[in-house]
Amino acid sequence: MFKIFVNSWRTKEIRNKILYTLMIFAVVRLGTLIALPGIDAASVIAARGATGVGTLYSVIAGGANSSWSLFAMGIGPYINASIIMQLLTIAIPKFEQLSKEGPEGRKKLQSYSRYLTVVLALIQGAGLTYTYQNMFLTNSTLIYAASVICLVTGSAFVMWLAEQITAKGIGNGSSMIIFINIVSNLPQGIASMYYTISGSGVAGVAKVAAILVVLLIVLAFIVCVNTGERRLPVQYSSKMAGHKQMGGSSTTMPIKVNTAGVISIIFAISLLQFPQQIGNFIPNKGATFTKITEILNMTHPIGACLYIVLILFFTYFYTSIVINPNEIAMNMKKNGGFIPGIRPGQPTSTYITKVVNRITLVGAICYSILAMVPVALQWIFKINVGFGGTTLIIVVGVALDIVKSLESQLLMRHYKGFLSE
C-alpha cells in the first residue's frame, strides 16, 4: 500500500490530483471555522455539550454544527438527495429510463439531485436556525433569513467542491469530504483518551488499552467485511460468427457481503433520532414524549434492539433495490451465459435470489455488530467513545477506495506509457 502512495506521488499527473484534493480539504475545513452572521460565540461554546456534538450528523459535518459555521450542514443534504434520487430511480419509470440513457441521462439525474439538495438544505437550514435561535445576538427576522441563506449557500458550495474532487481529484468527492471531516475529529478523541488516563490512574490506562485493542479488532473486521464477496461462476456458450466460433469463455459474478454498506446504518440512525429532532421544535415537551426519546436512544436496551432490527431491515431493503435477480438472469440468458448446474431463466433468478439473501444476512449481522461496538463500550467502560462503528466503516471504506483508485490510475498510466513506446 505504501508503495502505491510513493509511486503515485512520483507521477506528476496523479500528484497534481492529490494536491488538488488536499487544497479542497483545506477549503472545507476553513469553512467550518467561519461563523454565521449574528451568532453569539459565548452561547455557541456554552451549548456545545448539549447540541448533539457527538451525533453521527455532527461527526460527518466535522464538528461544524458545534461551532455553528457556514458549513454546519456539510455534505449531508447532498448525501440525502443522492440516496432519495437513487430510490426514486427504481420507483419512477421515467427516472429509470433516464438512468439507462447513458451519460446524458445521468447528467439529468445529477441535476435533479442538485435541485433536491437545495430544497433539503433550505428545509434543514430553517429548522436549524429555529432550533438555535437563542444563540443569535438579536431577535431579528432579517438575521434569521441571512442565516438560512448562508447555510443553504454553504451546503451548495460543499456539494460543488465534492463534484470537483470527483472530476479532478482522487476518489468520490462526497466520500472524501466525509472522510476528512471524520478524521478531523481524531485529535479530539485522542484528547478525550488522555483525560481519561490522567484522571483515573491505572484504571484509566487499562480502559484506554482495552478500547484500543477493540479498535484494532474492529478495523480488521471491517476490512474483511468490505472486501468479502461471493463469486458465482458464469459460463458463456460459444457462438458461430460466419465460419468462426466465438465465445465459450468463463467468468465470475461477484456479490458483496453487504451491498447496502453504511447506508442501512444511516437510515436506522435517522429513524431513531427523528423523534428527538422533532422534539427540538417543541418548547414544552411532556413526560411521555421525553420517555419515548429516552427509550429510542441507542444506549437504552430497547433502543439498541430496535437499532439492530432497523439495520437488518434496511440492509435487505436497499439490497433488493440495487440487485435485481430477474434482470441479471435475463441479461445472462440473452448473452448466452449460465451458471453451471442451474438452468437459464427463472431457475437462475431463484438461485441468485437465494444466494443474495444468505450473504446479505451475513453482511447485515456483521454491520449490526460493528454498529453496536461504541454502545457496548459505553455500557462496559462507562465512557462515551469518540469513535463509532459507523464512522470506522466510512473511514476504512474510503481509505480502501483511495488505494484502489490510485492503483487503477497507476495501471492506466502504465498501459499508456507502454503503448506510446
Secondary structure, DSSP 8 states (H G I E B T S, - for coil): -HHHHHHHHHSHHHHHHHHHHHHHHHHHHHHTTSB-TTB-HHHHHHHGGGTTTTSHHHHHTTTHHHHTBTTSSTTHHHHHHHHHHHHHHHH-HHHHHHHTS-HHHHHHHHHHHHHHHHHHHHHHHHHHHHHTGGGBSS--HHHHHHHHHHHHHHHHHHHHHHHHHHHHSSS-HHHHHHHHHHHHTHHHHHHHHHHHHHHHHHHHHHHHHHHHHHHHHHHHHHHHHHH-EEEEEEEE-EEEETTEEEE--EEEEEEES-SSTTHHHHHHHHHHHHHHHHHTT-SS--HHHHHHHHHTSTTSHHHHHHHHHHHHHHHHHHHHHH--HHHHHHHHHHTTEE-TTS-TTHHHHHHHHHHHHHHHHHHHHHHHHHHHHHHHHHHHH----S--HHHHHHHHHHHHHHHHHHHHHHHHHHHHHHHH-
